[in-house]
Amino acid sequence: MRNAWFYKRSNEGDAIVNIDYSTKINWLNAPGMSDSPYIGKEKVDLFYLYPTCYFAEEEDFCLVSNLGMRNEALKIREAHFGIFEGTNVYAPFYRQFGLSYFEKLGSLKNIDNEVARIPAVDVKNAFEYYLENYNNERPIIFASHSQGTITMRHLLRWIREKHSEILNRMIAAYLIGFSIDEDFITEVRLSFAEGANDTGVVISYNTEQEGAAINPLIFVNPKKSLVINPVNWHRDAVYASKEESAGSFIRFGANMPITIRNFADASLDLKRGSVVTNVDIDSGSFWPYGILHRYDYDLFYYDLKKNLADRINTWYVTH
């Protein structure tokens, strides 16, 4: 039987309809959690959606109480949340589909339909609870990776429709690990980043090595994919050497992340809409050669951390 404290029940029988975001057990990170350093004393909020953390094969979707998913999400918190230093990080647990089911869906339309049916419902409920109980009209940053970015697209569409005033105090949206195209930017009426310091913008990229195959799980439409270089923050093909990078915080296999300075170079493949790096690193067992999806945040960790701080500073100078 499902644990009652994870869910809110409807007034019509026992149908489970919503995750109960009034309880801290349903948040990966929220102020007031005893095991989190992100305690809600900053001037800026950050709302984060983690990547796919459900790898079992038993069900297409996992429950929010799934321990395997939760443990993987905790690893993501350990590996990536240092980037968000200086913000109040709000990260809900949400139901996800597994990678094997992701592959079966076969098209963006099918993927989006399934995301709208379950993950996006949880995330919208979490965001509404966050707005009503936590935000207090502070400026906000959105950040996500992989399945989290697919779901964040739905959330931003919904915010545009239901809470458009929030986008007036959006510092940036780091939608990484799934291609963001011109059609989406037009739909949500936002701008894509043009440099290191503009605000109210979307930042996106996917990382690969030279010679990587296009992966349909990541790229919606390579010809329309928008991308920015996370080292020099250019939109053109200007190369950024590894010496220009602030450094990586990277996990090799199942080991704890380690800091490596000047590790990853970066250039843009404008035809593919991707970031290309020459680092000698294995793409992992799930991904084809050259797809460095799992390292999107790790390789450019300190570049992202500095950029987040730069955009926050710019926001307060200009607002």
Secondary structure, 3 states (H helix, E strand, C coil): CCCHHHEEECCCCCCEEEECCCCHHHEEECCCCCCCCCCCCCCCEEEEECCCCCCCCCCCECCCCCHHHHHHHHHHHHHHHHHHCCCEEEEECCCCECHHHHHHHCCHHHHHHHHHHCHHHHHHHHHHHHHHHHHCCCCEEEEEECHHHHHHHHHHHHHHHHCHHHHHHEEEEEEECCCEEHHHHHHHCCEECCCCCCCCEEECCCEECCCCCCCCCCCCCCCCEECCCCCCCCCCCCCECHHHCCCEEECCCCCCCEEECCCCCEEEECCCCEEECCCCCCCCCCCCCCECHHHCCCCCHHHHHHHHHHHHHHHHHHC
